[in-house]
Amino acid sequence: MAKTVGPFSPWRRIGQTIATSGQIGLGDDGKVVEGGFRPELEQTLRNLSNVLADAGVTREQVIKVNVYLADLADWSALNGPYAEFFGSSLPARTAFAASALPFGARVEIEAWAVVEETR
């Protein structure tokens, strides 16, 4: 299972629903990646992808996303990489301004996915 930086699970499954904990742009060194909003967002999406894979779901199965931005001015910069990440299966989304995110992050993303039944 993916590691966390606190006393919580990276994801949980109840029935057919998977909920992920919020992901930020932490690199392998445990620090938020440098270079501005876009590299941090791209790392956040990679981390989210890893958690989804660990939970046994794909980004196509994500139905709802909550995005927390330290600065709502980054909202437009979010949209391009976010759309590329989800492709044609865009989930419902809410974006919030958050006055402070862990480790000084500028973006945090949590997701809800539904496990498809196999027959």
C-alpha positions as CSV (number, residue, x, y, z in Angstrom):
1,M,0.0,0.0,0.0
2,A,1.2,3.5,-0.7
3,K,2.9,5.4,2.1
4,T,1.3,8.4,3.9
5,V,2.8,11.3,5.8
6,G,0.3,10.9,8.7
7,P,-2.1,8.7,10.6
8,F,-4.4,8.0,7.7
9,S,-4.9,5.6,4.8
10,P,-4.0,6.6,1.3
11,W,-7.3,5.1,0.2
12,R,-10.3,3.1,1.5
13,R,-12.8,0.9,-0.1
14,I,-16.4,0.5,1.0
15,G,-18.4,-1.7,-1.3
16,Q,-17.8,-0.6,-4.8
17,T,-16.6,2.9,-3.8
18,I,-12.9,4.0,-3.4
19,A,-12.0,7.2,-1.6
20,T,-8.5,8.5,-1.8
21,S,-6.8,10.8,0.7
22,G,-5.6,14.1,-0.7
23,Q,-2.5,14.0,-2.7
24,I,0.1,16.7,-3.0
25,G,3.2,17.1,-5.1
26,L,5.7,15.3,-2.9
27,G,8.6,13.9,-4.7
28,D,10.6,10.8,-3.8
29,D,12.6,12.9,-1.3
30,G,9.5,13.7,0.7
31,K,9.5,17.4,-0.3
32,V,7.2,19.3,-2.6
33,V,8.7,19.4,-6.1
34,E,10.2,22.8,-7.1
35,G,9.6,24.8,-10.3
36,G,6.2,26.3,-9.7
37,F,2.6,25.3,-10.0
38,R,2.7,23.1,-13.1
39,P,5.5,20.7,-12.0
40,E,3.8,20.5,-8.6
41,L,0.5,19.7,-10.2
42,E,2.0,17.1,-12.5
43,Q,3.6,15.4,-9.5
44,T,0.3,15.6,-7.6
45,L,-1.4,13.8,-10.5
46,R,1.3,11.2,-10.7
47,N,0.9,10.6,-7.0
48,L,-2.9,10.3,-7.4
49,S,-2.4,7.9,-10.3
50,N,-0.2,5.7,-8.1
51,V,-2.7,5.7,-5.2
52,L,-5.5,4.8,-7.7
53,A,-3.4,2.0,-9.1
54,D,-2.7,0.7,-5.6
55,A,-6.4,0.7,-4.9
56,G,-7.0,-1.3,-8.1
57,V,-8.8,1.4,-10.1
58,T,-8.0,3.6,-13.1
59,R,-8.5,7.3,-13.6
60,E,-11.4,6.3,-15.9
61,Q,-13.3,5.0,-12.9
62,V,-13.0,8.3,-11.0
63,I,-16.4,9.9,-10.6
64,K,-15.7,12.9,-8.3
65,V,-12.6,15.0,-7.6
66,N,-12.1,17.8,-5.0
67,V,-9.2,20.1,-5.7
68,Y,-7.8,22.4,-3.0
69,L,-5.8,25.4,-4.3
70,A,-3.6,27.6,-2.1
71,D,-4.3,30.4,-4.6
72,L,-7.4,30.5,-6.8
73,A,-5.3,32.4,-9.4
74,D,-3.9,28.9,-10.3
75,W,-7.4,27.7,-11.3
76,S,-6.8,28.2,-15.0
77,A,-3.3,26.6,-14.9
78,L,-5.0,23.6,-13.3
79,N,-7.3,22.9,-16.2
80,G,-5.0,21.9,-19.0
81,P,-2.9,19.2,-17.2
82,Y,-6.0,18.1,-15.3
83,A,-7.9,17.5,-18.6
84,E,-4.9,15.7,-20.1
85,F,-4.8,13.4,-17.0
86,F,-8.4,12.4,-17.1
87,G,-8.9,12.5,-20.9
88,S,-12.5,11.9,-22.1
89,S,-13.6,10.5,-18.8
90,L,-13.7,13.8,-16.9
91,P,-15.2,13.3,-13.4
92,A,-17.3,15.8,-11.6
93,R,-15.1,18.4,-9.9
94,T,-15.1,21.0,-7.2
95,A,-12.3,23.4,-6.6
96,F,-11.7,25.2,-3.3
97,A,-9.4,27.9,-2.0
98,A,-7.5,26.6,0.9
99,S,-5.5,29.1,3.0
100,A,-2.8,26.5,3.9
101,L,-2.0,23.1,2.5
102,P,0.5,20.5,4.0
103,F,4.2,21.1,3.4
104,G,3.5,24.5,1.8
105,A,1.9,22.8,-1.2
106,R,-0.1,24.9,-3.8
107,V,-2.5,22.1,-4.8
108,E,-4.0,19.0,-3.2
109,I,-6.4,16.6,-5.0
110,E,-8.6,13.8,-3.6
111,A,-10.7,11.5,-5.7
112,W,-13.7,9.1,-5.5
113,A,-13.9,6.1,-7.8
114,V,-16.3,3.3,-8.4
115,V,-15.1,-0.3,-8.9
116,E,-16.7,-1.8,-11.9
117,E,-18.3,-5.2,-11.3
118,T,-16.8,-8.2,-13.0
119,R,-19.1,-10.9,-14.4
